[in-house]
Amino acid sequence: MAKGITVTEYMLTKQKETPEATGAFTGLLAELTVAAKIIAQKVNKANLTEDLGFAGTESTDEEHFQRLVKFADATIINRVSHAGHLYCMASKRDTDVIPIPPRYSKGEYILVFDPLGGLTNIDVHIAVGTIFSILKKQSVGEMGLMTDVLQPGYSQVAAGYFMYGSSTMMVYTTGSGVHGFTLEPRIGEFLLSHEDIRIPERAKTYGINEGNYYFWEENVQNLVEYFKTPDIKTDRPYSLRYTGSFVADFHRNLLKGGIHMYPADSQDPMKPHGKLMLMCEANPLAFVVEQAGGAASTGHERILDVEPRHLHQRVPVFIGSAADVRLAEEFVQGKR
């Protein structure tokens, strides 16, 4: 498809290829892109805008970050609620399902999202992002809600992310490859910039927070030591690339190759099952990476096969180039 076409044109072209399409899905994605444009403007001015706090005010960094997350969350909810495409929503910020207000009509789709991740990096100008997952309602009638939300990752009909950095990008998949669109600020449109993204099978890059080294299981420690140990035969050592912004680290690996890891912290009571949430972080990006030829695992099973038990369930994550993820699984399972 022609590079530089808008994301709306792209989606409409794909819609025509599906005779049974109603336009609801295209409409939902279009609303998400509008929300992302609004969030991008606020993120770009985050260190200047008075209503979010800026240098010289008495507000703490944490208060500043939380106001921005709250703004992103409300923006997404407000944009997608009224369009009639959604049955319900779920956000990383909310403990329960978010219903569609009674004054709006309902649709058949479910949106699960992380409104703004990696935000503690924003004051040092590292990219942050919004992650989204779209599911289809499975139950009959009005009583489904949570059971409809808690579907395994392989049930997703679409997933992706918006990244706010040196440019604003949308990367998404509907199960037929991964495509990237870059926001052209002069015309306010996302334009096709990366069609059919493919992640390299293997790369010499790993990402992990090594400050947690002594919280990991021995097998994970051995994996990291393997990556760091020079060996000409196996083309090591690997280079460490880690920013602490999941979307930014994932995006780099999607284009350049590599593996991002957030294992369980067995000695940390706050993260005994890992840090990343299955529904709004791990599943969407696992769907994206698999569609690009990569892999995503808990170390013991494919992330998209994990049966969700609750909305904020956390899982260990090993995601990126397929060969590197397979290697990680071998170490985690004690086979190496």
ABEGO torsion letter per residue (X at the ends): XBBGBBAAAAAAAAAAABAABAGAAAAAAAAAAAAAAAAAAAAAAAAABAAAEBBGBABBAAAAAAAAAAAAAAAAAAAAAAAGABABBBBAABABBBBBBAABBBBABBBBBBABBGAAAAAAGBBBBBBBBBBBBABBEAAAGAAAABBBAAABABBEBBBBBABBBBBBBAGBEBBBBBBBAAAGBBBBABBGBBBBABBABBBBBAAAAAABBAAAAAAAAAAABBBAAAGOBBBBBBAGBAAAAAAAAAAAEEBBBBBBBAABAABAAEABBAAAAAAAAAAAAAAAGBBBBAGABBAAABBBABAABBBBBBBEBAAAAAAAAAAAAGAX
